[in-house]
């Protein structure tokens, strides 16, 4: 199973559409947004028959209607969520609080912890848990290009993750 990972799209519809197009092209089965979608209109491009969709709330998601809109075509997980695909345990959190983010990784409960917030691509391990931040819109002091990631549940560890740079 292929799981798309995206974060911090901040109402940039061009980048959202690039991510959706890549996920469709790659045959992704489910997309997880790690927060900071911002407004409901920038969630709706993820409403496609090509894949299922889940999202968590980011610190800049200012419209509470976002959750209702996502729930119309996907699953809104609130502040944090747990998902399982092909026996792979995943925690999803925007990542605003470093202590909570690190606790999810260090707990050893999950195979993967997906988060965003920093706009920096990260893939590292702590014990048997892999932390993945797909990146986000380019911001000063972080990545200078937009990235998303894909998890192949048939693989394991960091080798199961690929990052994709989008223009």
N, C-alpha and C positions, 0 to 999 in steps of 0.2 A: 504494500500500500504506500502511496506517495502522499505526504503531508506538506502542504505549503505553509510557510511561516512568514508573516509580514508584520511590520510595526511602524508606528509614528508616521502615518501618511498625511496627517495634518491638512485635510481638505484639498490636497493637491490631486485633482482629478486626473491629470496627465499621468502621474506616477501610479495612481490607483489602477488606471486602465492598463498600463504597462505590466503591472503585477498580475492582474487578472488574465491578460493575454498570455503571459509566460506560463502561468499555472494551467491554463487551458491547453497550451501547446505541449507542455510536459506531461499531460494526462494526470494531473494531481487529483486525488480523490476527496480531500478535505483541506480547507484553508483555515488557519488559525491566525487571527489578528491580535497582536499583543498590546493593543490600546493606542490611544491618541488618533482615533479616526477623526474626531472633532464633531462634525455635524452629520445628521442622518443622510443628507444627500450624497455624502461621500462613502457611505456604507452600501448604498444600493447597487453600484456596479458589481459587487460580490454576489448579487442575487442572480445566479446563473444555474442552469441545469447541469453544467459541467462538473461541479463539485459541491460538497456540503460546506457550511461555513459556521465558525464559532468565533466569538470575540470577547475580550475582557475590557473593562473600563480603564481608560488612561487618565492621568491627572489633568489633561487639557480637554477632555470630553465634556464640554460645558452644557450640552443639551441632554436632559434626562430622557427625552423622547428617543434618543439613540437606541437604547435597549429595546424599546417597543418595536422600532423599525427593524432591527436585526432579528428579533424574535419572529417577525412575519415570514422570514425566509431562512433563518438559521437559528443559532442558539447563542443567547447573550449570557455569559457566565458571571457577570457582575465584576467585583473587584479581583477575584481569583477563581480559578477553576481547575478541575482534574478531568482528564480525558484518557481513555484507553483505546488503542488501535492495535489489533493483532497481538494482544498481550503486552504491548509497550505502554508503560505508565508515564503520563506527561502531566506536569503542573504548568499552568499558564498564569502569569502575573505581569502587570505592566512594568513593575520594577522600581516604582517611585521611592520606596523605602529600602535602603541598602541592607538594613538588618534583616528585614523579612525576606528579601531576595536571597541573601546568603543562607538564611535558615532553611529555605526550601531546597537549596542545593546541598547543604551539609546534612540534611535529615537522612539522606540515603534511601528515602521512600520511593523516589521516582527514577526512571531511566533517563528522562530528559526534563529540564526546566527551561521553558521558553519565556523570555521577557524582552522588553524594549526599553524605552525611556531615555537611554543615553545616546541614541542615534549612532552607536558604534557597533560594528560587527564583532561578535565574540563567539568563540567556541572553545571551551575548556572543560576539564574534568575535575571532579572531586570524588574520589573513590569510584563507584560505579555510576555516578550521575554525570551527565553531560549538560552543561549550561549552553544555551544557544540564544544569542541576540542577533536577529537578522540584519540589524542596522535600521535605518530610517532615512527620512529626508536629510540631505546634507546640511549640517550646521557647523559653525566655526568651532574648532576644537574636537571635532568628531570626524566621521567619514566624510569625504568630499564628493561621494557619489551615492546614489540610491541603490540599496541591495535588498534582496529577499533571500530566503533559504528554503530548501526542500529536504525533508527527512524521508528516507526510504526505510520502512519498517522491516524489510527483509535483511537489512544490514544491522550493524551494531556499533555503538560508541561514536566517536567523532567521524569515522569513515562513512557512516550512514547519512551525514549531512553534507549538502553542497550549497555554497553561496553563489548567487547570481547577481551580477552587476547590471543594472538597468540604466538607460540613458535619461 
